[in-house]
Protein backbone atom coordinates (compact mmCIF):
# COMPACT_ATOMS: atom_id res chain seq x y z
CA UNK A 1 0.00 0.00 0.00
CA UNK A 2 0.98 3.64 -0.06
CA UNK A 3 3.31 5.14 2.59
CA UNK A 4 1.96 7.52 5.25
CA UNK A 5 3.97 10.41 3.76
CA UNK A 6 2.58 9.69 0.31
CA UNK A 7 -0.99 9.46 1.58
CA UNK A 8 -0.69 12.66 3.60
CA UNK A 9 0.82 14.54 0.66
CA UNK A 10 -1.92 13.25 -1.62
CA UNK A 11 -4.56 14.25 0.94
CA UNK A 12 -3.26 17.82 1.00
CA UNK A 13 -3.24 17.93 -2.79
CA UNK A 14 -6.78 16.61 -2.99
CA UNK A 15 -8.15 18.91 -0.31
CA UNK A 16 -6.92 21.80 -2.40
CA UNK A 17 -9.03 20.54 -5.31
CA UNK A 18 -12.32 21.43 -3.61
CA UNK A 19 -12.49 25.23 -3.58
CA UNK A 20 -15.75 26.35 -5.18
CA UNK A 21 -18.68 28.75 -4.91
CA UNK A 22 -22.40 28.26 -4.44
CA UNK A 23 -24.12 29.01 -7.78
CA UNK A 24 -26.80 31.29 -6.27
CA UNK A 25 -25.10 32.82 -3.25
CA UNK A 26 -21.35 32.71 -3.82
CA UNK A 27 -19.33 31.65 -0.79
CA UNK A 28 -15.60 31.77 -0.32
CA UNK A 29 -14.02 28.34 -0.05
CA UNK A 30 -10.59 28.20 1.48
CA UNK A 31 -8.22 25.68 3.00
CA UNK A 32 -9.50 26.22 6.54
CA UNK A 33 -12.78 24.71 5.34
CA UNK A 34 -11.04 21.96 3.40
CA UNK A 35 -9.06 21.02 6.52
CA UNK A 36 -12.25 21.23 8.62
CA UNK A 37 -10.75 23.62 11.16
CA UNK A 38 -12.54 26.33 13.10
CA UNK A 39 -11.24 29.83 13.72
CA UNK A 40 -8.41 31.74 12.05
CA UNK A 41 -5.73 29.07 12.06
CA UNK A 42 -2.18 30.24 11.36
CA UNK A 43 -0.30 26.95 11.61
CA UNK A 44 -0.95 23.28 12.31
CA UNK A 45 1.87 20.98 13.37
CA UNK A 46 0.91 17.29 13.31
CA UNK A 47 3.04 14.48 14.73
CA UNK A 48 2.07 10.99 13.60
CA UNK A 49 3.03 7.86 15.55
CA UNK A 50 2.37 4.50 13.90
CA UNK A 51 1.81 2.80 17.24
CA UNK A 52 1.33 3.55 20.93
CA UNK A 53 4.75 2.03 21.85
CA UNK A 54 6.37 4.49 19.43
CA UNK A 55 4.83 7.34 21.43
CA UNK A 56 5.86 5.87 24.79
CA UNK A 57 9.43 5.35 23.57
CA UNK A 58 9.42 8.92 22.22
CA UNK A 59 10.34 7.50 18.83
CA UNK A 60 10.77 10.25 16.28
CA UNK A 61 7.41 11.00 14.69
CA UNK A 62 6.50 11.70 11.12
CA UNK A 63 5.68 15.43 11.22
CA UNK A 64 3.78 17.76 8.92
CA UNK A 65 3.44 21.54 9.21
CA UNK A 66 0.70 23.48 7.41
CA UNK A 67 0.89 27.28 7.35
CA UNK A 68 -2.07 29.40 6.31
CA UNK A 69 -2.53 32.99 5.24
CA UNK A 70 -4.86 35.33 7.16
CA UNK A 71 -7.57 34.54 4.61
CA UNK A 72 -7.27 30.79 5.11
CA UNK A 73 -5.14 29.64 2.18
CA UNK A 74 -2.10 27.39 2.41
CA UNK A 75 1.18 29.08 1.59
CA UNK A 76 3.67 26.55 3.04
CA UNK A 77 3.43 22.84 3.77
CA UNK A 78 6.29 20.73 5.17
CA UNK A 79 6.96 17.00 5.63
CA UNK A 80 9.52 16.16 8.32
CA UNK A 81 10.44 12.50 7.91
CA UNK A 82 11.84 10.35 10.75
CA UNK A 83 15.04 9.81 8.73
CA UNK A 84 15.74 13.56 8.87
CA UNK A 85 14.65 14.53 5.37
CA UNK A 86 12.50 17.66 5.10
CA UNK A 87 10.27 18.43 2.11
CA UNK A 88 8.62 21.82 1.62
CA UNK A 89 5.74 22.67 -0.70
CA UNK A 90 5.25 26.37 -1.41
CA UNK A 91 2.07 27.73 -3.00
CA UNK A 92 1.70 30.64 -5.42
CA UNK A 93 -1.77 31.89 -6.42
CA UNK A 94 -1.93 33.27 -9.96
CA UNK A 95 -5.29 34.24 -11.52
CA UNK A 96 -6.92 30.98 -12.67
CA UNK A 97 -4.29 28.63 -11.30
CA UNK A 98 -2.28 27.64 -8.25
CA UNK A 99 1.35 26.59 -8.57
CA UNK A 100 2.72 24.37 -5.81
CA UNK A 101 6.45 23.65 -5.93
CA UNK A 102 8.00 20.94 -3.78
CA UNK A 103 11.57 21.19 -2.50
CA UNK A 104 13.93 18.96 -0.55
CA UNK A 105 15.77 20.91 2.15
CA UNK A 106 19.43 19.90 1.88
CA UNK A 107 21.93 19.75 4.75
CA UNK A 108 23.46 23.10 3.78
CA UNK A 109 20.06 24.80 3.79
CA UNK A 110 19.63 24.86 0.02
CA UNK A 111 16.29 23.91 -1.54
CA UNK A 112 16.42 21.20 -4.20
CA UNK A 113 13.39 21.23 -6.50
CA UNK A 114 11.48 17.93 -6.48
CA UNK A 115 8.47 18.65 -8.67
CA UNK A 116 5.51 20.94 -9.30
CA UNK A 117 1.73 20.66 -9.02
CA UNK A 118 -0.40 22.94 -11.15
CA UNK A 119 -4.04 23.46 -10.13
CA UNK A 120 -6.43 24.71 -12.80
CA UNK A 121 -9.50 26.73 -11.76
CA UNK A 122 -12.86 27.13 -13.46
CA UNK A 123 -15.03 30.24 -13.69
CA UNK A 124 -16.26 29.65 -10.10
CA UNK A 125 -12.66 29.50 -8.90
CA UNK A 126 -13.22 25.80 -8.32
CA UNK A 127 -10.10 23.72 -8.82
CA UNK A 128 -11.06 21.23 -11.50
CA UNK A 129 -7.72 19.67 -12.41
CA UNK A 130 -4.29 19.10 -10.98
CA UNK A 131 -1.18 18.10 -12.92
CA UNK A 132 1.92 16.76 -11.20
CA UNK A 133 5.10 17.62 -13.10
CA UNK A 134 8.28 15.68 -12.27
CA UNK A 135 11.79 17.11 -12.14
CA UNK A 136 12.44 15.90 -15.69
CA UNK A 137 9.31 17.89 -16.70
CA UNK A 138 7.33 14.72 -17.43
CA UNK A 139 3.68 14.60 -16.45
CA UNK A 140 3.33 12.11 -13.58
CA UNK A 141 -0.48 12.15 -13.49
CA UNK A 142 -3.53 14.40 -13.76
CA UNK A 143 -6.58 14.50 -11.51
CA UNK A 144 -9.90 15.74 -12.83
CA UNK A 145 -12.53 16.49 -10.21
CA UNK A 146 -16.26 17.00 -9.86
CA UNK A 147 -17.64 18.97 -6.91
CA UNK A 148 -20.97 19.45 -5.20
CA UNK A 149 -22.68 22.84 -4.81
CA UNK A 150 -20.66 23.56 -1.66
CA UNK A 151 -17.38 22.89 -3.45
CA UNK A 152 -16.43 19.54 -1.94
CA UNK A 153 -15.07 16.79 -4.19
CA UNK A 154 -17.59 14.15 -5.25
CA UNK A 155 -15.39 12.45 -7.84
CA UNK A 156 -11.67 12.35 -8.58
CA UNK A 157 -10.47 10.71 -11.78
CA UNK A 158 -6.76 10.02 -12.30
CA UNK A 159 -5.50 10.11 -15.89
CA UNK A 160 -2.21 10.16 -17.83
CA UNK A 161 -0.54 8.14 -15.09
CA UNK A 162 3.18 7.53 -15.57
CA UNK A 163 3.13 4.94 -12.75
CA UNK A 164 -0.46 3.58 -12.72
CA UNK A 165 -0.04 1.47 -9.56
CA UNK A 166 1.02 4.43 -7.37
CA UNK A 167 -2.28 6.32 -7.37
CA UNK A 168 -5.94 5.26 -7.55
CA UNK A 169 -7.89 5.13 -10.78
CA UNK A 170 -10.95 6.89 -9.40
CA UNK A 171 -12.40 8.05 -6.07
CA UNK A 172 -16.02 8.94 -5.38
CA UNK A 173 -17.31 10.61 -2.21
CA UNK A 174 -20.67 11.18 -0.57
CA UNK A 175 -21.49 13.77 2.09
CA UNK A 176 -24.27 14.41 4.57
CA UNK A 177 -26.34 17.60 4.62
CA UNK A 178 -23.56 19.28 6.64
CA UNK A 179 -21.03 18.44 3.90
CA UNK A 180 -19.28 15.96 6.17
CA UNK A 181 -17.76 12.97 4.39
CA UNK A 182 -19.72 9.77 5.09
CA UNK A 183 -18.77 7.40 2.25
CA UNK A 184 -15.82 6.93 -0.09
CA UNK A 185 -15.26 4.42 -2.90
CA UNK A 186 -11.73 3.86 -4.22
CA UNK A 187 -10.92 2.06 -7.46
CA UNK A 188 -7.26 0.93 -7.47
CA UNK A 189 -5.06 -0.35 -10.27
CA UNK A 190 -4.71 -4.09 -10.92
CA UNK A 191 -1.03 -4.53 -11.76
CA UNK A 192 -1.45 -8.17 -12.84
CA UNK A 193 -4.11 -7.32 -15.44
CA UNK A 194 -2.80 -3.88 -16.35
CA UNK A 195 -6.16 -2.20 -15.75
CA UNK A 196 -8.32 -0.76 -13.01
CA UNK A 197 -10.30 -3.07 -10.76
CA UNK A 198 -13.99 -3.25 -11.62
CA UNK A 199 -15.00 -3.08 -7.96
CA UNK A 200 -13.94 -0.43 -5.43
CA UNK A 201 -12.72 -0.51 -1.87
CA UNK A 202 -15.51 1.02 0.22
CA UNK A 203 -15.06 3.20 3.29
CA UNK A 204 -18.00 4.26 5.47
CA UNK A 205 -17.77 6.93 8.16
CA UNK A 206 -19.89 8.02 11.06
CA UNK A 207 -18.91 11.45 12.35
CA UNK A 208 -19.06 12.95 15.83
CA UNK A 209 -20.72 16.24 16.78
CA UNK A 210 -17.69 18.26 15.60
CA UNK A 211 -17.59 16.65 12.17
CA UNK A 212 -14.64 14.33 12.77
CA UNK A 213 -14.72 10.61 11.98
CA UNK A 214 -15.80 8.59 15.02
CA UNK A 215 -16.24 5.22 13.28
CA UNK A 216 -14.68 4.11 10.01
CA UNK A 217 -15.33 0.76 8.35
CA UNK A 218 -13.41 -0.43 5.28
CA UNK A 219 -14.61 -3.21 2.97
CA UNK A 220 -12.44 -4.91 0.36
CA UNK A 221 -13.33 -5.80 -3.24
CA UNK A 222 -15.39 -8.77 -2.02
CA UNK A 223 -17.34 -6.57 0.42
CA UNK A 224 -15.60 -8.20 3.38
CA UNK A 225 -14.94 -5.96 6.37
CA UNK A 226 -11.15 -5.62 6.63
CA UNK A 227 -10.80 -2.59 8.93
CA UNK A 228 -13.07 -1.45 11.74
CA UNK A 229 -11.65 1.68 13.32
CA UNK A 230 -12.91 3.99 16.02
CA UNK A 231 -11.39 7.38 16.78
CA UNK A 232 -11.13 9.22 20.08
CA UNK A 233 -10.23 12.91 20.23
CA UNK A 234 -9.20 15.68 22.57
CA UNK A 235 -10.11 19.23 21.52
CA UNK A 236 -9.00 22.78 22.16
CA UNK A 237 -11.38 25.60 23.05
CA UNK A 238 -12.38 26.11 19.39
CA UNK A 239 -13.20 22.41 18.95
CA UNK A 240 -10.22 21.65 16.73
CA UNK A 241 -8.74 18.31 17.72
CA UNK A 242 -5.28 18.21 19.28
CA UNK A 243 -5.08 14.48 20.05
CA UNK A 244 -6.47 11.80 17.72
CA UNK A 245 -6.21 8.10 18.52
CA UNK A 246 -7.25 5.27 16.21
CA UNK A 247 -8.42 1.98 17.71
CA UNK A 248 -8.93 -1.45 16.19
CA UNK A 249 -10.20 -4.28 18.41
CA UNK A 250 -9.56 -2.07 21.47
CA UNK A 251 -5.91 -1.60 20.51
CA UNK A 252 -4.41 1.79 19.65
CA UNK A 253 -3.11 1.57 16.09
CA UNK A 254 -2.08 5.17 15.45
CA UNK A 255 -1.79 8.48 17.26
CA UNK A 256 -1.74 12.01 15.87
CA UNK A 257 -0.90 15.00 18.03
CA UNK A 258 -1.53 18.54 16.81
CA UNK A 259 -0.30 21.94 17.90
CA UNK A 260 -2.44 24.72 16.47
CA UNK A 261 -1.50 28.40 16.33
CA UNK A 262 -4.12 31.08 15.65
CA UNK A 263 -4.00 34.63 14.29
BAMILUM-837902 format. One record per residue: z, x, y of N, C-alpha, C in turn. Coordinates in pm, whole numbers, padded with zeros to 5 digits, always signed. Example, Ala and Ser with C-alpha at 12.3 -4.5 7.8 and 13.67 -1.06 7.14 Angstrom:
BEGIN
+00780+01319-00569+00780+01230-00450+00780+01320-00330 +00708+01285-00225+00714+01367-00106+00787+01290+00003 
This chain:
BEGIN
+00000+00085-00120+00000+00000+00000+00000+00088+00124 +00002+00025+00240-00006+00098+00364+00131+00153+00402 +00134+00270+00472+00259+00331+00514+00323+00249+00625 +00456+00270+00646+00525+00196+00752+00465+00230+00887 +00435+00359+00912+00376+00397+01041+00243+00327+01062 +00161+00322+00956+00031+00258+00969+00046+00109+00998 +00139+00044+00926+00158-00099+00946+00211-00129+01085 +00305-00046+01133+00360-00069+01266+00253-00050+01372 +00173+00058+01358+00066+00082+01454-00032-00033+01455 -00068-00080+01334-00162-00192+01325-00102-00318+01386 +00028-00339+01365+00094-00456+01425+00084-00453+01577 +00108-00337+01636+00100-00326+01782-00042-00353+01829 -00141-00299+01756-00279-00324+01793-00311-00472+01786 -00267-00537+01678-00299-00678+01661-00227-00766+01761 -00102-00732+01793-00031-00815+01891-00102-00812+02025 -00166-00701+02055-00240-00692+02180-00366-00778+02180 -00409-00824+02062-00531-00903+02054-00510-01048+02098 -00387-01091+02125-00361-01232+02143-00360-01284+02284 -00372-01201+02385-00358-01249+02523-00465-01351+02556 -00422-01468+02605-00518-01575+02635-00457-01671+02735 -00538-01769+02778-00491-01868+02875-00512-02009+02821 -00425-02099+02860-00444-02240+02826-00569-02289+02900 -00655-02369+02836-00778-02412+02901-00755-02504+03020 -00649-02586+03020-00627-02680+03129-00533-02623+03234 -00421-02569+03191-00325-02510+03282-00308-02364+03245 -00384-02275+03309-00382-02135+03271-00240-02076+03275 -00207-02002+03171-00079-01933+03165-00106-01785+03144 -00015-01704+03191-00032-01560+03177+00029-01516+03046 -00054-01460+02958-00005-01402+02834+00014-01253+02854 +00126-01202+02810+00148-01059+02820+00215-01009+02692 +00245-00881+02690+00300-00822+02568+00446-00857+02544 +00519-00898+02646+00654-00950+02622+00646-01071+02529 +00549-01160+02555+00534-01278+02471+00484-01241+02333 +00391-01146+02326+00340-01104+02196+00448-01038+02111 +00542-00970+02174+00652-00906+02102+00770-01002+02083 +00757-01122+02136+00862-01225+02123+00995-01177+02178 +00992-01119+02298+01116-01075+02362+01142-01162+02484 +01270-01174+02518+01310-01254+02633+01354-01160+02745 +01331-01204+02869+01372-01124+02983+01270-01018+03018 +01297-00945+03125+01205-00841+03174+01237-00709+03105 +01179-00691+02989+01206-00573+02907+01129-00453+02961 +01198-00343+02978+01136-00218+03024+01097-00129+02907 +01185-00121+02807+01161-00030+02695+01233-00080+02570 +01168-00066+02457+01231-00095+02328+01220+00028+02240 +01334+00077+02195+01337+00187+02098+01383+00130+01965 +01301+00146+01861+01331+00091+01729+01343+00203+01628 +01454+00208+01557+01473+00304+01448+01469+00229+01316 +01379+00273+01228+01360+00207+01099+01415+00295+00987 +01501+00236+00904+01555+00303+00786+01506+00228+00663 +01448+00300+00568+01390+00237+00450+01495+00185+00354 +01617+00229+00369+01724+00181+00280+01858+00196+00349 +01958+00124+00299+02093+00133+00355+02154+00272+00335 +02135+00337+00218+02185+00475+00203+02128+00571+00307 +02001+00550+00346+01943+00637+00449+02021+00626+00579 +02065+00504+00613+02143+00483+00734+02281+00548+00722 +02345+00530+00607+02479+00586+00587+02476+00739+00591 +02369+00797+00538+02357+00943+00535+02305+00998+00668 +02279+00904+00763+02222+00942+00892+02091+01018+00875 +02014+00975+00772+01883+01034+00750+01794+01001+00869 +01711+01096+00907+01628+01077+01025+01539+00955+01009 +01542+00867+01107+01469+00741+01100+01326+00758+01147 +01243+00662+01110+01112+00650+01170+01132+00570+01299 +01092+00627+01413+01122+00568+01543+00994+00530+01618 +00999+00416+01684+00892+00378+01776+00954+00348+01912 +00878+00374+02018+00921+00344+02154+00807+00269+02224 +00839+00150+02274+00741+00070+02348+00787+00059+02492 +00702+00095+02586+00735+00089+02728+00643-00009+02798 +00704-00097+02876+00631-00207+02940+00632-00192+03092 +00528-00247+03153+00524-00253+03299+00615-00366+03346 +00632-00379+03478+00716-00486+03533+00654-00624+03517 +00527-00629+03480+00461-00757+03454+00445-00784+03305 +00506-00698+03222+00511-00727+03079+00398-00674+02995 +00327-00571+03042+00218-00514+02964+00255-00374+02916 +00216-00343+02793+00241-00210+02739+00166-00105+02820 +00233+00006+02850+00159+00118+02908+00177+00245+02825 +00284+00255+02746+00304+00367+02655+00364+00317+02524 +00320+00375+02415+00377+00343+02284+00383+00472+02204 +00499+00503+02144+00517+00629+02073+00564+00606+01930 +00516+00690+01838+00563+00696+01700+00629+00831+01678 +00759+00830+01649+00832+00952+01616+00853+00953+01464 +00783+01042+01395+00791+01044+01250+00907+01132+01203 +00964+01103+01086+01075+01184+01035+01041+01332+01018 +00913+01363+00998+00873+01504+00981+00860+01578+01114 +00890+01509+01225+00887+01574+01356+00762+01549+01438 +00659+01493+01378+00537+01465+01453+00559+01348+01548 +00499+01357+01666+00510+01250+01766+00370+01211+01811 +00340+01081+01799+00211+01027+01843+00234+00933+01961 +00153+00948+02065+00162+00862+02182+00033+00781+02196 +00046+00655+02230-00070+00574+02267-00050+00530+02411 -00150+00556+02495-00141+00525+02637-00252+00425+02673 -00212+00319+02748-00300+00207+02773-00350+00208+02918 -00480+00183+02933-00542+00170+03064-00612+00035+03070 -00586-00043+03175-00642-00177+03189-00757-00171+03290 -00877-00203+03243-00996-00193+03327-01078-00322+03314 -01071-00407+03417-01152-00529+03424-01147-00609+03294 -01258-00609+03219-01267-00692+03098-01239-00613+02971 -01162-00508+02982-01130-00429+02863-00998-00355+02880 -00944-00313+02767-00825-00228+02764-00860-00106+02680 -00830+00010+02731-00857+00135+02659-00724+00197+02619 -00704+00213+02489-00581+00272+02437-00615+00404+02368 -00565+00512+02421-00593+00645+02365-00468+00700+02295 -00488+00748+02174-00378+00800+02094-00381+00952+02094 -00262+01012+02113-00250+01157+02119-00140+01205+02025 -00160+01324+01969-00055+01393+01896+00009+01492+01991 +00142+01484+02004+00215+01577+02091+00238+01707+02015 +00177+01815+02060+00188+01943+01990+00319+02013+02027 +00349+02121+01954+00475+02193+01975+00486+02252+02114 +00374+02288+02176+00378+02346+02310+00369+02240+02420 +00379+02112+02381+00379+02006+02480+00241+01950+02515 +00138+02011+02459+00002+01963+02486-00025+01835+02407 -00116+01753+02459-00154+01629+02391-00290+01648+02327 -00296+01626+02195-00420+01642+02120-00475+01502+02088 -00590+01472+02140-00650+01339+02123-00674+01308+01977 -00635+01189+01932-00648+01148+01793-00745+01031+01772 -00777+00962+01878-00867+00847+01865-00846+00749+01978 -00933+00649+01985-00930+00551+02094-00952+00411+02039 -00878+00315+02094-00902+00173+02066-00953+00107+02193 -01058+00032+02180-01115-00040+02294-01104-00189+02268 -01031-00260+02356-01013-00404+02346-01111-00472+02440 -01186-00567+02388-01280-00643+02471-01221-00780+02501 -01234-00824+02628-01176-00950+02673-01285-01054+02698 -01251-01181+02679-01346-01286+02713-01317-01340+02852 -01383-01451+02889-01369-01503+03024-01228-01554+03052 -01149-01582+02947-01010-01626+02965-00914-01509+02971 -00969-01388+02963-00890-01266+02950-00824-01256+02812 -00878-01333+02718-00832-01322+02580-00901-01203+02515 -00826-01127+02438-00882-01010+02372-00945-01055+02241 -01076-01049+02235-01150-01106+02123-01202-01003+02024 -01193-00876+02060-01241-00772+01967-01171-00641+01998 -01149-00564+01892-01098-00429+01910-01180-00335+01824 -01220-00223+01882-01292-00118+01810-01205+00006+01806 -01190+00064+01687-01120+00192+01676-01223+00303+01665 -01217+00398+01758-01310+00510+01762-01235+00636+01718 -01290+00706+01619-01227+00828+01568-01259+00946+01659 -01195+01059+01629-01214+01179+01711-01360+01223+01711 -01428+01205+01596-01569+01244+01590-01662+01139+01651 -01600+01039+01719-01670+00931+01789-01734+00830+01694 -01699+00836+01566-01743+00733+01472-01658+00608+01487 -01719+00493+01462-01645+00368+01460-01571+00356+01328 -01438+00346+01333-01358+00333+01211-01361+00190+01159 -01337+00094+01248-01349-00048+01215-01345-00130+01343 -01387-00256+01331-01376-00353+01440-01294-00472+01390 -01222-00535+01481-01151-00658+01450-01201-00765+01548 -01247-00875+01492-01283-00990+01574-01178-01097+01551 -01133-01161+01659-01021-01253+01649-01055-01392+01702 -00986-01490+01646-00986-01626+01700-00842-01657+01740 -00825-01733+01849-00691-01764+01897-00674-01914+01914 -00547-01957+01916-00520-02097+01945-00512-02117+02097 -00482-02238+02140-00481-02268+02284-00378-02186+02360 -00270-02145+02291-00166-02066+02356-00196-01918+02355 -00304-01877+02287-00345-01738+02289-00300-01655+02171 -00239-01718+02071-00194-01643+01954-00303-01639+01847 -00312-01527+01775-00419-01507+01679-00409-01604+01562 -00519-01672+01533-00525-01759+01415-00614-01699+01307 -00701-01608+01345-00784-01539+01245-00825-01402+01296 -00817-01303+01206-00858-01167+01235-00957-01126+01126 -01076-01088+01166-01178-01047+01071-01214-00901+01096 -01203-00820+00991-01230-00676+01002-01372-00648+00957 -01449-00580+01041-01589-00550+01011-01617-00402+01036 -01737-00359+00993-01783-00221+01016-01677-00120+00976 -01620-00139+00857-01509-00054+00814-01561+00075+00751 -01519+00188+00807-01557+00318+00753-01484+00344+00622 -01357+00300+00615-01275+00313+00494-01225+00173+00457 -01302+00096+00380-01272-00046+00358-01135-00073+00297 -01082+00020+00217-00956-00004+00147-00834+00020+00236 -00851+00066+00358-00737+00102+00443-00692-00012+00535 -00773-00112+00549-00737-00228+00632-00776-00354+00558 -00717-00469+00594-00755-00594+00526-00899-00633+00557 -00948-00730+00483-01078-00789+00513-01064-00899+00618 -00962-00983+00597-00940-01095+00689-00793-01136+00683 -00743-01186+00796-00607-01240+00805-00614-01373+00878 -00550-01475+00823-00538-01602+00894-00390-01633+00916 -00359-01702+01026-00221-01731+01061-00206-01876+01106 -00091-01934+01071-00057-02067+01118+00077-02061+01191 +00091-02148+01292+00209-02149+01377+00268-02289+01382 +00396-02296+01418+00457-02427+01441+00430-02471+01584 +00490-02582+01626+00462-02634+01760+00526-02550+01871 +00608-02451+01831+00664-02356+01928+00587-02224+01928 +00473-02224+01858+00390-02103+01844+00465-01990+01775 +00548-02027+01680+00617-01928+01596+00541-01920+01463 +00515-01798+01420+00439-01776+01297+00514-01832+01176 +00445-01914+01096+00509-01972+00977+00430-01943+00848 +00305-01902+00861+00225-01877+00740+00117-01775+00772 +00093-01685+00676-00009-01582+00693-00077-01558+00559 -00211-01556+00561-00290-01526+00442-00366-01396+00467 -00363-01305+00369-00422-01173+00386-00519-01146+00271 -00646-01128+00305-00746-01092+00206-00765-00940+00209 -00732-00871+00101-00747-00726+00093-00877-00688+00025 -00903-00559+00021-01027-00506-00035-01005-00465-00180 -01096-00507-00268-01092-00471-00409-01175-00345-00430 -01106-00232-00443-01176-00103-00453-01263-00099-00578 -01211-00152-00690-01284-00145-00817-01419-00217-00809 -01421-00332-00741-01544-00411-00732-01624-00383-00605 -01564-00311-00511-01635-00280-00388-01658-00400-00299 -01564-00495-00303-01575-00616-00220-01436-00672-00193 -01430-00771-00107-01301-00832-00076-01258-00925-00189 -01127-00935-00210-01076-01030-00307-01109-01172-00261 -01134-01260-00358-01162-01399-00325-01037-01474-00283 -00921-01433-00338-00796-01500-00308-00710-01411-00219 -00628-01473-00133-00543-01394-00043-00402-01376-00096 -00333-01279-00040-00187-01272-00051-00132-01370+00052 -00031-01447+00014+00022-01551+00102+00166-01519+00141 +00194-01531+00269+00329-01506+00320+00374-01630+00398 +00492-01682+00360+00547-01800+00426+00678-01762+00493 +00696-01811+00616+00816-01777+00693+00890-01902+00739 +01021-01890+00737+01106-01989+00802+01184-01914+00910 +01177-01963+01032+01235-01891+01145+01372-01947+01183 +01453-01861+01246+01583-01906+01295+01570-01967+01434 +01681-02001+01495+01678-02072+01624+01620-01988+01736 +01614-01855+01721+01560-01769+01826+01417-01726+01798 +01357-01786+01694+01217-01759+01665+01190-01639+01579 +01294-01580+01521+01277-01464+01433+01280-01508+01287 +01208-01436+01203+01198-01472+01061+01335-01466+00996 +01376-01575+00933+01502-01580+00859+01477-01568+00709 +01368-01630+00663+01328-01624+00522+01179-01593+00516 +01142-01504+00426+01001-01468+00411+00969-01455+00263 +00874-01534+00217+00835-01533+00076+00689-01489+00066 +00662-01393-00023+00528-01341-00043+00479-01372-00184 +00357-01427-00193+00297-01461-00321+00171-01377-00341 +00152-01327-00464+00036-01244-00491-00089-01329-00515 -00196-01264-00563-00324-01333-00580-00317-01446-00683 -00219-01436-00774-00202-01539-00877-00097-01642-00836 -00059-01642-00711+00042-01734-00657+00178-01716-00723 +00207-01594-00764+00338-01560-00820+00424-01499-00709 +00547-01547-00697+00637-01494-00596+00671-01349-00628 +00639-01257-00538+00663-01115-00562+00767-01057-00466 +00789-01124-00353+00893-01080-00259+00963-01203-00203 +01094-01197-00199+01174-01307-00145+01280-01245-00055 +01247-01237+00073+01332-01165+00168+01407-01262+00259 +01528-01224+00293+01602-01291+00399+01637-01187+00504 +01650-01231+00628+01678-01139+00738+01804-01184+00812 +01885-01088+00845+02008-01113+00922+02002-01029+01048 +02039-01089+01162+02023-01023+01291+02154-01018+01369 +02159-00921+01460+02257-00920+01568+02177-00920+01698 +02228-00991+01800+02152-01011+01923+02228-00960+02045 +02152-00931+02150+02216-00900+02278+02233-01030+02356 +02273-01018+02481+02305-01138+02560+02182-01222+02593 +02061-01163+02584+01939-01238+02611+01873-01288+02483 +01943-01273+02371+01895-01320+02241+01774-01242+02191 +01766-01115+02228+01673-01022+02165+01752-00946+02058 +01695-00936+01938+01772-00874+01831+01785-00723+01851 +01900-00671+01813+01928-00528+01821+01955-00467+01684 +01977-00552+01584+02005-00508+01448+01939-00608+01354 +01845-00560+01273+01772-00647+01180+01783-00587+01040 +01834-00669+00947+01852-00621+00810+01779-00712+00712 +01697-00651+00628+01621-00725+00527+01694-00717+00393 +01703-00833+00328+01771-00842+00198+01675-00896+00093 +01685-00839-00027+01619-00893-00145+01720-00892-00259 +01743-01008-00319+01841-01020-00428+01977-00964-00385 +02017-00996-00263+02147-00956-00207+02159-00807-00180 +02050-00734-00190+02051-00591-00160+01976-00565-00030 +02032-00478+00055+01965-00441+00179+01847-00350+00146 +01728-00390+00187+01609-00311+00157+01552-00238+00278 +01592-00277+00396+01545-00208+00517+01633-00248+00634 +01646-00155+00729+01726-00179+00848+01648-00131+00969 +01646-00213+01074+01587-00174+01201+01689-00192+01311 +01709-00087+01389+01803-00090+01500+01725-00073+01630 +01754-00161+01728+01681-00153+01854+01773-00130+01972 +01727-00046+02064+01790-00030+02194+01692-00083+02297 +01736-00177+02378+01647-00244+02472+01695-00219+02615 +01604-00170+02698+01633-00150+02840+01560-00258+02920 +01624-00306+03026+01565-00412+03108+01543-00362+03251 +01447-00426+03319+01429-00400+03463+01542-00468+03541 
